[in-house]
């Protein structure tokens, strides 16, 4: 019972790596990150592509998660109580703020996006359900870290922009601020030109089980570098509504 199948473990490692960031990865990058020979990787990737778990970009040759895997993941998310109880409130938040709404939970040191509502305009947008965000560089992640009952420190604080918090002491001060005011902000820390706000969702025991927030252009949410507090109130109202719903 203690034996494992090495090829399955390696396939799982590839999928986790592809899910850990927004970029597509090539064979050389995957081989370097996983410490595997390129020949071994090619064989596993061919199989993952064939079953639809991974897709290969025909122009660059790089790999990304496939639609079949994301569909399987969403079938789990559909029965997730948090997502089911949050959908209507997230839709309302997107409509009220006129920005995209996001709901996430902690999963293996990252923020797993379990629901994403497009910004209500005609712009081109990509559905982010099932993707991962870094905890230290996202508003959702800051909320989840601040209220993590296990108080597990995040991994290496990778810089995504010049504003990303990469000093552990600075991050801890930020988390103290999140706990004191009950919401988190992310000012161009994950993507230049974008700002996000998030607040905690609590279960009937008072434990934080998720976070909801919005993301949008800095010139709309924080013109002049200062957050419009009305957006904070929109997010906090939605978080409180979901918390009340979960308590029923």
PyMOL commands that set and color helices and strands:
alter all, ss='L'
color gray80, all
select helices_A, chain A and resi 6-19+27-34+38-50+67-78+81-97+139-146+168-181+218-221+223-225+229-246
alter helices_A, ss='H'
color red, helices_A
select strands_A, chain A and resi 54-56+63-65+100-107+110-117+132-134+183-187+194-202+208-217
alter strands_A, ss='S'
color yellow, strands_A
deselect
rebuild
show_as cartoon
